[in-house]
Amino acid sequence: MGRRNGASTLVGVVREEFVIAQLSDLHCGSPFFDGALLDTAVAEITALGPDLVVVGGDLTTDGYAHEFRDAHRHLQPLFDAGLRTVVIPGNHDSKNVGYLHFRDTFGTGEGIGGKGDSVLRIERRNALSMRVVAIDSSKPDLAEGEVGRERYDWIRQQFAGKADVRTFVLHHHLVPVPGTGRERNTVWDSGDVLTLLSELNVHLVLSGHKHVPHVWLLNDTLLVNSGTVSSYRLRGYTRPSYNLIEVTADLIRITLRYPGIGERMAAELDRRAMRLQTSGALAGMFSKTGWTP
């Protein structure tokens, strides 16, 4: 695939790799929310035409109905373009019984107990196949998250069968993220979930929540955390961003994209050797100039 200044030239190109756009923590309704940033990111993603768009939770600030309507309006171009899009709730979306408004706006999902879970099986001729299980890890009015053991068998069932790439999506992070202070609100059952994902040979985990992008490689599973795409509620010198993930049989490449500004390579995993190379972009919060594309 051709690249220019680190950018992927994907529009109108028949490609063998999977391309995922990962964005999260929109926070519509917050005084820190910037709708122009979100619109720019959505326009960039729409022009890119990825195989999958993951909107990883915290669409709102307080879970109110008008915030969900605002989030849907900003995301509408993705739906109008026919892009395969997965939307899950975050902890802010479950405030004030907001999970009801999430269901009204984005659907009930197909998991256990009417939570906002989704399952996708993406088959592409002469290319990779991907299975995606996206779950609602939120708990009403709590910052912490949980998957819950009552869902483990369901997750096993969804990952059954052959897939070249198994991807698990949730809002909350399973592993602490550097530079985010004392860890207080990771997934309550993260240890059990990580064991389950390792057992199921899950290759990729996508999450958000902390507003800081980061990448970990743990037991041959790549954990990719996205920053906030459209909020100025930022830590250190981080900037609003979303992730572009390219997956082939040989590698997984993660690029940080700054809406309307540019992009930087964040990490690249050699899938054969299971060797992860990361860039200084992931330490951008600690450097005043390091974030500049």
C-alpha positions as CSV (number, residue, x, y, z in Angstrom):
1,M,0.0,0.0,0.0
2,G,1.4,3.4,-0.9
3,R,2.2,5.9,1.7
4,R,2.9,9.6,1.5
5,N,4.5,11.4,4.5
6,G,3.3,8.5,6.6
7,A,-0.2,8.8,5.2
8,S,-2.0,5.8,3.6
9,T,-3.3,6.4,0.1
10,L,-6.4,4.2,0.4
11,V,-9.2,6.0,-1.4
12,G,-10.3,4.1,-4.4
13,V,-7.6,1.5,-4.0
14,V,-8.4,-2.2,-4.0
15,R,-6.5,-3.4,-0.9
16,E,-5.8,-6.7,0.8
17,E,-5.3,-5.3,4.3
18,F,-8.1,-4.5,6.7
19,V,-8.4,-0.8,7.7
20,I,-10.0,0.2,10.9
21,A,-10.8,3.7,12.1
22,Q,-11.0,3.8,15.9
23,L,-12.4,6.9,17.6
24,S,-13.8,7.3,21.1
25,D,-14.6,9.8,23.9
26,L,-16.5,12.3,21.8
27,H,-18.1,13.9,24.9
28,C,-20.9,15.8,23.2
29,G,-22.5,18.2,25.7
30,S,-19.2,19.0,27.5
31,P,-17.8,22.5,27.6
32,F,-14.6,20.9,26.3
33,F,-16.3,19.4,23.3
34,D,-15.3,20.7,19.8
35,G,-17.8,19.8,17.2
36,A,-15.6,21.1,14.4
37,L,-12.9,18.6,15.4
38,L,-15.4,15.7,15.3
39,D,-16.8,16.8,11.9
40,T,-13.3,17.0,10.5
41,A,-12.4,13.5,11.8
42,V,-15.7,12.1,10.4
43,A,-15.0,13.7,7.0
44,E,-11.5,12.3,6.9
45,I,-12.7,8.8,7.8
46,T,-15.6,9.0,5.3
47,A,-13.1,9.9,2.5
48,L,-10.8,7.1,3.6
49,G,-13.5,4.4,3.3
50,P,-12.2,2.0,5.9
51,D,-13.4,-1.6,6.3
52,L,-14.6,-0.9,9.8
53,V,-15.3,2.2,11.9
54,V,-15.3,1.6,15.7
55,V,-16.9,4.4,17.8
56,G,-15.7,3.2,21.2
57,G,-17.9,4.9,23.8
58,D,-18.4,8.1,25.8
59,L,-20.4,9.7,23.0
60,T,-21.9,12.0,25.6
61,T,-21.0,13.7,28.8
62,D,-24.0,13.1,31.0
63,G,-26.1,10.5,29.1
64,Y,-28.9,13.0,28.2
65,A,-31.1,12.4,25.2
66,H,-30.1,15.6,23.4
67,E,-26.4,14.7,23.8
68,F,-27.1,11.4,22.0
69,R,-29.0,13.2,19.3
70,D,-26.0,15.6,18.8
71,A,-23.6,12.7,18.7
72,H,-25.7,10.9,16.1
73,R,-25.9,14.0,13.9
74,H,-22.1,14.4,13.9
75,L,-21.7,10.7,13.0
76,Q,-24.4,10.6,10.4
77,P,-22.0,11.0,7.4
78,L,-20.5,7.6,8.4
79,F,-23.9,6.0,8.2
80,D,-24.9,7.8,5.0
81,A,-21.7,6.6,3.4
82,G,-22.6,3.0,4.2
83,L,-19.5,2.4,6.2
84,R,-19.6,-0.6,8.5
85,T,-19.8,1.1,11.9
86,V,-19.8,-0.3,15.4
87,V,-20.9,2.0,18.2
88,I,-20.7,1.0,21.9
89,P,-21.5,3.0,25.0
90,G,-19.0,4.2,27.6
91,N,-19.4,5.1,31.3
92,H,-20.6,8.6,30.5
93,D,-23.3,7.2,28.3
94,S,-24.7,5.2,31.1
95,K,-25.1,8.2,33.4
96,N,-28.6,9.3,34.3
97,V,-30.1,6.1,32.8
98,G,-28.5,7.2,29.6
99,Y,-28.3,3.6,28.4
100,L,-32.0,3.9,27.5
101,H,-31.2,6.8,25.1
102,F,-28.2,4.9,23.7
103,R,-30.6,2.1,22.8
104,D,-33.1,4.5,21.3
105,T,-30.4,6.2,19.2
106,F,-28.0,3.4,18.2
107,G,-29.9,0.1,18.8
108,T,-30.2,-2.6,21.4
109,G,-27.3,-4.7,20.3
110,E,-27.3,-8.5,20.3
111,G,-25.7,-9.6,23.5
112,I,-27.0,-10.8,26.9
113,G,-29.4,-8.6,28.8
114,G,-30.1,-6.0,26.2
115,K,-26.7,-4.3,26.5
116,G,-25.1,-2.6,23.6
117,D,-23.1,-5.5,22.3
118,S,-22.4,-6.2,18.6
119,V,-20.9,-9.0,16.6
120,L,-19.5,-8.6,13.1
121,R,-18.1,-11.3,10.7
122,I,-16.2,-9.6,7.9
123,E,-15.2,-11.9,5.0
124,R,-13.2,-10.6,2.1
125,R,-12.4,-12.6,-1.0
126,N,-8.7,-13.3,-1.4
127,A,-8.0,-11.5,1.8
128,L,-8.2,-11.7,5.6
129,S,-11.4,-12.6,7.5
130,M,-12.1,-10.7,10.7
131,R,-14.5,-11.4,13.6
132,V,-15.3,-8.5,15.8
133,V,-17.0,-8.8,19.2
134,A,-17.8,-5.4,20.7
135,I,-19.3,-5.2,24.2
136,D,-20.8,-2.7,26.6
137,S,-18.5,-2.5,29.6
138,S,-20.3,0.3,31.3
139,K,-22.0,0.3,34.7
140,P,-24.8,2.9,35.4
141,D,-23.4,6.0,37.1
142,L,-20.0,4.5,37.7
143,A,-16.6,5.3,36.1
144,E,-15.5,1.7,36.5
145,G,-16.3,-1.0,33.9
146,E,-17.0,-4.7,33.9
147,V,-17.5,-7.4,31.3
148,G,-19.1,-9.9,33.7
149,R,-18.6,-13.7,33.9
150,E,-22.2,-14.3,32.8
151,R,-21.0,-13.1,29.3
152,Y,-17.9,-15.2,29.0
153,D,-19.6,-18.2,27.4
154,W,-21.4,-15.8,25.0
155,I,-18.1,-14.3,24.0
156,R,-16.6,-17.8,23.5
157,Q,-19.5,-18.6,21.2
158,Q,-19.0,-15.4,19.1
159,F,-15.3,-16.1,18.6
160,A,-15.9,-19.8,17.7
161,G,-14.9,-20.7,14.1
162,K,-12.1,-19.6,11.9
163,A,-11.0,-16.0,11.6
164,D,-7.7,-14.6,10.5
165,V,-8.1,-11.6,12.9
166,R,-10.1,-11.8,16.1
167,T,-10.9,-8.3,17.5
168,F,-12.5,-7.5,20.9
169,V,-13.8,-4.0,21.5
170,L,-14.9,-2.4,24.8
171,H,-14.8,1.2,26.2
172,H,-12.7,0.6,29.3
173,H,-9.1,-0.3,29.2
174,L,-7.9,-3.7,30.4
175,V,-4.4,-2.6,31.2
176,P,-3.3,0.7,32.8
177,V,-2.3,3.5,30.5
178,P,0.9,5.5,31.2
179,G,0.5,9.1,32.3
180,T,-3.1,8.8,33.5
181,G,-2.5,9.0,37.2
182,R,-3.5,6.6,39.9
183,E,-5.4,3.7,38.4
184,R,-9.0,3.7,39.8
185,N,-11.3,2.6,37.0
186,T,-10.1,-0.2,34.9
187,V,-12.3,-3.2,34.2
188,W,-13.2,-4.9,37.5
189,D,-12.7,-8.4,36.0
190,S,-9.8,-7.4,33.7
191,G,-7.6,-10.3,34.7
192,D,-10.2,-12.9,33.9
193,V,-11.0,-11.1,30.6
194,L,-7.4,-11.1,29.6
195,T,-7.2,-14.8,30.4
196,L,-10.3,-15.4,28.3
197,L,-9.0,-13.4,25.3
198,S,-5.7,-15.3,25.4
199,E,-7.6,-18.6,25.5
200,L,-9.6,-17.5,22.5
201,N,-6.5,-16.4,20.6
202,V,-7.8,-12.8,20.2
203,H,-5.3,-10.8,18.2
204,L,-6.5,-7.2,18.8
205,V,-8.3,-5.3,21.6
206,L,-9.6,-1.8,21.0
207,S,-10.5,0.5,23.9
208,G,-10.6,4.1,25.0
209,H,-11.8,5.8,28.2
210,K,-8.6,7.5,29.4
211,H,-8.2,10.1,26.6
212,V,-4.6,8.9,26.0
213,P,-3.5,6.8,23.1
214,H,-1.3,3.8,23.9
215,V,-0.3,0.4,22.6
216,W,0.6,-2.7,24.7
217,L,1.6,-6.2,23.5
218,L,0.5,-8.8,26.1
219,N,0.6,-12.5,25.5
220,D,0.5,-12.0,21.7
221,T,-2.6,-9.8,22.0
222,L,-2.2,-6.2,20.8
223,L,-4.1,-3.7,23.1
224,V,-4.7,-0.4,21.4
225,N,-6.1,2.5,23.3
226,S,-7.5,5.6,21.5
227,G,-7.4,9.2,22.8
228,T,-10.3,11.6,22.7
229,V,-11.2,12.6,19.2
230,S,-13.1,15.8,19.9
231,S,-12.6,16.9,23.6
232,Y,-10.0,19.3,25.1
233,R,-10.2,17.4,28.4
234,L,-6.6,16.3,27.8
235,R,-3.7,15.0,29.9
236,G,-0.3,16.7,29.6
237,Y,0.6,17.7,26.0
238,T,-1.7,15.2,24.3
239,R,-3.9,16.5,21.4
240,P,-7.3,15.2,20.2
241,S,-6.8,12.2,17.9
242,Y,-8.1,9.0,16.5
243,N,-6.4,5.8,15.4
244,L,-6.0,4.3,12.0
245,I,-5.3,0.6,12.2
246,E,-4.0,-1.4,9.2
247,V,-4.0,-5.2,9.5
248,T,-2.3,-7.7,7.2
249,A,-1.2,-11.3,7.6
250,D,2.3,-10.0,8.5
251,L,1.7,-6.8,10.5
252,I,-0.6,-4.5,12.4
253,R,0.2,-0.7,12.0
254,I,-1.3,2.0,14.2
255,T,-1.3,5.6,13.1
256,L,-2.4,8.5,15.3
257,R,-4.4,11.0,13.2
258,Y,-4.9,14.5,14.4
259,P,-8.2,15.9,12.9
260,G,-7.3,18.5,10.2
261,I,-3.6,18.6,11.1
262,G,-1.8,15.4,10.1
263,E,-0.7,12.0,11.4
264,R,2.2,10.1,13.0
265,M,3.0,6.4,13.2
266,A,2.4,5.2,16.7
267,A,3.3,1.5,16.6
268,E,3.8,-1.5,14.3
269,L,3.6,-5.1,15.2
270,D,5.4,-7.8,13.3
271,R,2.8,-10.6,13.5
272,R,5.2,-13.3,12.6
273,A,7.9,-12.5,15.1
274,M,5.5,-10.9,17.6
275,R,7.8,-7.9,17.9
276,L,6.3,-4.5,18.6
277,Q,8.0,-1.3,17.5
278,T,6.6,1.9,19.1
279,S,7.3,5.6,18.3
280,G,7.8,8.6,20.4
281,A,4.3,9.8,19.5
282,L,3.0,7.6,22.3
283,A,5.0,9.7,24.8
284,G,3.6,13.0,23.4
285,M,1.9,13.9,26.6
286,F,5.3,14.5,28.2
287,S,6.8,16.6,25.4
288,K,5.6,20.1,24.5
289,T,6.6,19.8,20.9
290,G,6.6,16.0,20.5
291,W,2.9,15.9,19.3
292,T,3.4,18.0,16.2
293,P,3.0,15.8,13.0
